[in-house]
Amino acid sequence: MDPDPDRTRPFGEHLLGVLTGGVLTMLIGIGHRTGLFEAAARGPATSAELAERAGLHERYVREWLGGMVTGGIVEYDPADERYALPAAHAAFLTGATAHNVGPVANSLGTLGSVLPQVERCFREGGGVPIAEYAAASVGGLGETWRHVYDEHLVDGFLAPVPGLLERLRAGARVLDLGCGTGHAVNVLAREFPASRFEGLDIAVDTIAEAGAERAELGLTNAAFAVADAADLSPAEPYDVICAFDAIHDQAAPQDVLRRIHDALAPDGVFVMVDTNFSSRLENNAGDPHAPLAYGTSLLFCVPTALATGDTGLGAVWGRERAREMLAAAGFTDVRVYATPRPQNCTYVCRRDEP
Ligand SMILES: C[S@@+](CC[C@H](N)C(=O)[O-])C[C@H]1O[C@@H](n2cnc3c(N)ncnc32)[C@H](O)[C@@H]1O
């Protein structure tokens, strides 16, 4: 039977939009890395002026501008051959802010470099060790979250947790599990000098970056260690354990959640910032953040977890599954708070009294 023409044409148009989005993502990554967006935000310019501003070759800049104009990102005035980045667009493409999508485009481009390894896993199973991502510089993911921490960590993620800021001001022992490049720890250590912060991560290169930033900031109340979260067993319990976007990446997430529960002081609190989706695919249909989350999960979260474990929760493990696993780890008092980012929520889990 021939396909229904009323459905074929719109679907073809939808696919064209998908392909266009793919290539524009690459072009946005170029604009971010070469400084073209920052240069364009300084005011209307011809391609030659823009190339000069950014210190680039005009022929390449002109072709990039063609994509930017027809892609609805940059405006073009043929009367004077000048290109303009409207302020409303620059807000999403420039500056060290959580709104800048440049780092996201950058990290998606980086993930493209592991496609052969991920495709091998489709055929043969297994996973892709995180070290292979480090070699391909997966720093874009860290860059995105840096800005999120600068803007939202204290006021957006932690402030809604009853009593938490007071506790950090008074002095608490805090662990950030799966701290990546450690920016959250460094931000908190600077903000709450009476508290002691530790960050742990299994990735050697990110911990090196974390330590370098701590030294640059001259912080004496922050420490970083390379460790497997599945081995967490501190000599002294923690008052607060945080995990920012890290639990769903664990090879043994249920074990790690149990370790977190057991590593907390009796009045301790576990603050888990994670993705804000349903565990049921059908409930995520129509969520504009969902395809990006499934995609990055497929290319990063699932293969890195399956490299050493057998769970591969993925970034879209969902609120229902998260609650089940937190309960299985021993947390019976779990509350979920909204965050300034619709794609994330905060689980606040109190440890039961022994
Ligand atoms: C998506 S990243 C989040 C990093 C950081 N919290 C942030 O928001 O920038 C997840 C982190 O979990 C770390 N991770 C994965 N498995 C781990 C394990 N078994 N032990 C410790 N860290 C682990 C990864 O190395 C990675 O840095």
The ligand as an SDF file (V2000), in Angstrom:
LIG
                    3D

 27 29  0  0  0  0  0  0  0  0999 V2000
   27.4950   13.9840   33.6540 C   0  0  0  0  0  0  0  0  0  0  0  0
   28.9470   13.9980   34.5990 S   0  0  0  0  0  0  0  0  0  0  0  0
   28.5550   15.1930   35.8480 C   0  0  0  0  0  0  0  0  0  0  0  0
   29.7810   15.8090   36.4130 C   0  0  0  0  0  0  0  0  0  0  0  0
   29.5470   16.9480   37.4010 C   0  0  0  0  0  0  0  0  0  0  0  0
   28.7600   16.5570   38.5540 N   0  0  0  0  0  0  0  0  0  0  0  0
   28.9190   18.1140   36.6860 C   0  0  0  0  0  0  0  0  0  0  0  0
   27.7340   18.3480   36.8690 O   0  0  0  0  0  0  0  0  0  0  0  0
   29.6090   18.7720   35.9170 O   0  0  0  0  0  0  0  0  0  0  0  0
   28.9060   12.4910   35.5470 C   0  0  0  0  0  0  0  0  0  0  0  0
   30.1750   12.2530   36.3290 C   0  0  0  0  0  0  0  0  0  0  0  0
   30.0870   11.0200   37.0410 O   0  0  0  0  0  0  0  0  0  0  0  0
   31.3770   10.4500   37.0690 C   0  0  0  0  0  0  0  0  0  0  0  0
   31.3300    9.0250   37.3880 N   0  0  0  0  0  0  0  0  0  0  0  0
   30.8050    8.0360   36.6330 C   0  0  0  0  0  0  0  0  0  0  0  0
   30.9870    6.8470   37.2260 N   0  0  0  0  0  0  0  0  0  0  0  0
   31.6340    7.0870   38.4030 C   0  0  0  0  0  0  0  0  0  0  0  0
   32.0850    6.2580   39.4590 C   0  0  0  0  0  0  0  0  0  0  0  0
   31.9070    4.9330   39.4430 N   0  0  0  0  0  0  0  0  0  0  0  0
   32.6960    6.8350   40.4920 N   0  0  0  0  0  0  0  0  0  0  0  0
   32.8740    8.1790   40.5310 C   0  0  0  0  0  0  0  0  0  0  0  0
   32.4790    9.0060   39.5560 N   0  0  0  0  0  0  0  0  0  0  0  0
   31.8530    8.4810   38.4950 C   0  0  0  0  0  0  0  0  0  0  0  0
   31.8930   10.7250   35.6640 C   0  0  0  0  0  0  0  0  0  0  0  0
   33.2960   10.6050   35.5830 O   0  0  0  0  0  0  0  0  0  0  0  0
   31.3970   12.1450   35.4310 C   0  0  0  0  0  0  0  0  0  0  0  0
   32.3440   13.1070   35.8010 O   0  0  0  0  0  0  0  0  0  0  0  0
  1  2  1  0
  2  3  1  0
  2 10  1  0
  3  4  1  0
  4  5  1  0
  5  6  1  0
  5  7  1  0
  7  8  2  0
  7  9  1  0
 10 11  1  0
 11 12  1  0
 11 26  1  0
 12 13  1  0
 13 14  1  0
 13 24  1  0
 14 15  1  0
 14 23  1  0
 15 16  2  0
 16 17  1  0
 17 18  1  0
 17 23  2  0
 18 19  1  0
 18 20  2  0
 20 21  1  0
 21 22  2  0
 22 23  1  0
 24 25  1  0
 24 26  1  0
 26 27  1  0
M  CHG  2   2   1   9  -1
M  END
$$$$
